[in-house]
Amino acid sequence: MRVAILGPTHPHRGGIAHYTTLLSRALARRHELHIVSFSRLYPGFLFPGTTQYDRSEEALLPPVPPEPLLDSVNPWTWLSAGARLRSLEADLLVVPWWHPFFGPSVGTAARRARLGPGKPARIFLCHNVAPHEATPINRALTSYGLGAADAFLVHARSEAARLQPIAKGRPVRVHPHPSYEVFSERSMGREEARAALGVRGRAILFFGYVRPYKGLADLLLALKLARRDAWDEVWIVGEFYEPRERYRELLEDPALKSRVRLVDRYVPNEEVSRYFAAADLVALPYSEATGSGIAQVAFGAGAPGVATRTGGLEDVVEDGVSGLLVEPRNPEALARAIERFFDEGLAPTLRAGVARARGRFT
């Protein structure tokens, strides 16, 4: 087929861009592929990080050069991007969807793509049907954006249920979030990674952007509640997308301070694998989740996780098989799970379960 993607890829950074790039590689193995990407993703005042661009030395590059035509805040580009998509006469148009802010831009471009004789089937790949932090205008933006779809693909059964009232009879399919094995293809070994980072003892990893729904506060409370001899270090690795001051009291707590290793920055691609190789356990204490790229980076690295029973996480992590599951917003239960993991020496069993499970997440 002739396939078009309308979404972010390199040089933009982050999980959605990585996902779109890896999907484009997979599609290009069998189909003629075109990518219409963003010239501007977020206006500066809406972006909480340091930069929107990937400065990694080992960049993830798509198999064809993307055409950076879409500016999220310039309506003229919505029309021109749609005109370019229409001119491709593609059989299939894949549109990543992750936030209502992009409803006007991708919704307009996808509608314009259907005006010509080609009329591609428009599949919206929904990472998040609705945002983690809602605002009053989101419903209208979501309705307009997703109104341009002919069908939907989501990564969790809970997201399919959330989408049904919006889909209004249009097809909705569920496929688990794929594993990101690409980050661990040239990973250093465990001992080398631990030596390079200075990891000592039983190490827990919290990785990725720090945002309220990620549950970092619950993890820190759980580590306070856990027996002091049950774990040795927690590594918090990722850029804070909220004020770090919110966590100051916990980070400075005498029970935790000497055992917290904080890496407050966006980690380039070439460094990702060492943190997962060095960790004994990856913590995913989300208060809510649609799907988790971090869980699949961990699976790609062969690392087990302790996760909450929320959204797509419980579709991926099998309790006692490839990880441990606890209820969300329950630091006490999370503390007991961490103790159990180390007390019972579950790492070999769960790592074997992760290795068996990866075949489901291609």
N, C-alpha and C positions, 0 to 999 in steps of 0.2 A: 504494500500500500504506500501511498504518499501520506506521510504523517507530519503534522505541524504541532509544535509546542508553543504555548503563550505563557511565559513565566520566567522567573529570574534564574540566572546561571552565572558562571564566572564572567566578570570579576566581582560580582556581589558575593558576600560571605554568608555563612550561617547554614542552618539545617535545611531550609527550603531550597536554597540554591544548590547545596550539595545533592539533595534528593533529586532535583530536576536534572542535574548533570548526569547522575548515575542512571536515571530513567532514560535520558536521551541516548546514552551509550547502549543500553539494552535494546531500545527500539531500533537504533541504527544498524544493529546486526542483521535485521531482517527486512527493513523498510527504508524507503527514501525519506530522509528526515530534514526538516527545516525548523529553526528556532527563532521566534520573535521574542526578544527580551526587553528589559527595561533600560532606558537611558538614565532614569532617576527612579529609585525605589521609594524611599521615604524622603519627604522634606526634612531638613535638618532639625527643626523644632520638635518633630515627632519621634526622632531616633535617640534613644537614651545611651547608646554606646559611644565608643571613641571614633569608629569609622565604619562605614557600610561596605567597605571593600576588603577583599581577601588579600592579605600581604604575605601569604604562605610561600615559602620557597618551593614547596611541592604542591602546586595548585592542581585542583581537580578541573580538567578542561573538557568541554563537550566535544563530541566527535566531528561537529561541523561548526563553523563560525556563527555565533548568534548575531542577529540583527537588532541592535539596541534602539528600538523605535518608540517604546511606550514610556511616557512620563506620567507618573501617577497623578500629577496635579495640573497637567496641561491638556485640556479637552481636545485640542487640535490633533494631538498625537494619538488620542484614542481612535479618532476617525482614520488617521493615516495608517496606524497599525492594523486596524480592521481591513482597510483597503488592501494592504499587503497580504494579509492572510487570505482574503478573497481571491487575489491574483494567483495564489499558489494552487488553487483548485485541489486542495487536499481531500483525502477520503476521511481523515480523522483529525480532529483538533483536540489536544489535551491541554486543559487549563488548571494548573495548581491553584487551590483556594485555601487561604489560611486566615484572612482577616477582612472584616467588612469594609475597612478603609479602601480596599482595592475594588470594591463593588462597582463604582462608576467607571473606572478605567477598563478593567477586564470585561465587565458586563457589556459595555459599549463596543469594545473591539470584537468580542465574540459574536455579538449581534450583527455587526457589519460584515463579519466573515461569511455569514449565511445569505447575503443579499444577491450574490452572483449565481451562476449556473452550477458551480461546484457543490455548494451547500454541504460542507463537511459535517459529520456527526461530531457533536461537541460534548466531550466527556470532562466533567469537572472532577478533579481529583482532590477531595476535601481532606486536608490535614486537620483542620478544625472547622466544624460547621459554624460554630459561634465562638467568639473570643473568650479567653480565660478571664479577662477583666472587662465586663460588659459596660456599655454606655447607652443612653436612651435612643440614640440615632441608629444603633447597630441593626435593629430589626429591618428598617427601611433599606439600608445599604445592602444587607444580606439578601433581602427579597429581590432587589434589582439585579445584583450580581449573579446569584444562582438562578435567576429567571432566564438567563441566557443558555442554560445547559439543556441538553437532550437526555443526559443520563449522568449518574454519579458513581464514583468509587470512593469508599471510605476504608479506614484501617481498623475499625472497632465496631462491634455490634451495638454498643451504646450510641455511637455516632450515627449509625444507620437509623436507629429509633428516633434520634433527635431530628434527623433529616426528613423523615417521612411526611410530616405536615407541610414542609416546604416543597418537597418533591412533587406532591399532588399527582401521584400515579406514574411519574417518570421512573425508569428503572434505577434501583440502588443496589450496588453490589459491595460485598465486604471482602477485602484481602488483607492479611496481616501486614504491618509495616515491615519492609524488608530489612535485612541485616546490612550493616555498613562494614563489610569485611575489608573494604579498600583501605581503611586506616591501619589495618594490622597486617597487610601483605608483607611488609618488610620490618616487622616489629622486632625489637631487641628482646632477648630472653628475660625471664623474671628477675634473676639475680643481677643482671646487667642494668636493667631498668631501675631496680631498687638502689643500686649503688650510684647510678647517675643522679637520682633525685634525692638520695639521702634518706630513703624510707627505712624505718626501723620497726620491727615487731609486726603485730597484727594491724593491718592498715585498711581503713574504710575510705572509699572515694565517693565524693559528691561532685558531679561534673556538669558543666553547662551554665548558661545564663542563670543568674539568681533573680527570680521573680517570685511574687507571693505564693502562687499556686504550686511552686516546686517543693515547698515543705521543708526548707532548710531549718527554720525555727523548730519544727517538730523533731528533726534529726538531732539538733543540738540538745534539746530537752531530753530526748531518749538517751543520749550518751551520758548526760548527767545522772539519769535514773539507773543506767546499767551499772553493774558492779565495776569498780575501778580496775580490777584485775582482768576484766573480760576482753578489753581491747587496748590498743596502744596509741594509735594515731588516727586522726581523720583529716583527709585532704579535701579542701574546698577549692575547686579549680574552675574558674570561669568568671566572666565579667559581671559585675553587679548592675542589674537593670532597675534597681531601686536603691534608695539611700542605705549605705552600709551602716549608718548610725542606728538603724532599726535593730541591728543584730549586736550592737556594741556590748550590751549587758551580758549576753550569752557568751560572746567571744572572749570577754574579759573575765568571765567567771573562773575562780581559782581551780575548780574541778576540771576545767577544759583548757584553759589558756595555754598551758605548756604542751598540750597534745594536739592543738589545732595547727595545721599547715595551710596557710591561705595564699592562693595564687589568683589575685584579682586582676585578670586580663583575659582577653580572647586568645585562645591557644591555637597557634597555626597548625595546619594539617600534619606537618612532619613531627610534631611533638605529642599528638593525641595518644598514640599507641603506648607510649612509655608509662603514662599514668594508669592505664588499664592493665598493662602487663605487671606493674608493681603492686597493684591493689589486691587484697584478698577478697574484698566484698565491695560491690557497687551499691550505693544507697539511692533508691528512687522513692522518696517519701512524699510523693505528690498528694496534694489535697484533692485534685481532680486531674484527669488526663484524658486526652483523646487518643493519642498514640505517643510513643516516645522514641525519638531518634537516639537518645542517650542509651536507652535499654538495648537498642539494636547495634550501637557501637560496642557496648559491652558484650553482646552475643557474638559479634564479629571477632572480638578479641578472645572469646572463650571464657569470659569472666561471669560468675554468677552474681545475682543481685538480690537484695531485699527490697520489695516493692509493696505498694499499697493496692488494695483491691478496688481499683477505680479505673473506669474507662478502658482503654486498650491495654493497660498493663496486665490485667488478669487474663486477657486473651493471649498474651505472650509468655509470661512467667508461669510455669506450672509449679505449684506449691510442693516442696519436698523433692522435686524432680530437677528443675533447672534454676531454682531459686526459692525464696521464702516470701510468703504473702501475709500482710497484716491489714487491718482496717485503717482507712485514712484518718488523719487527725487524732491519732492515738499513740502518743509518745511512749506510754507504758508498754503497749504491745510491741512496738518497734524495739524497745530496749530488750525485751525478752527474746525476740527473734535474733538480735545481734549476739546476745549471750549464747543462745542455742547454737548458732552457726559456729562459733569458736569453741565452745565447750564440747560439742559433739564431733568436732573435726569434719564438718560437712563439705569442705571445699572440694575434695576429689570426687565425691558423689555428684555434687551439683555441677561441677565442670564437665563431667561426663554427660550429664543431662543436657547441658547447653550444646555440647558437640552434636548430640543426637538430634536436637531440636532445630538446628540451623537450616536443615534441608527444607523446613516449612516456610522459610522466610527469604525466598530468592527474589 
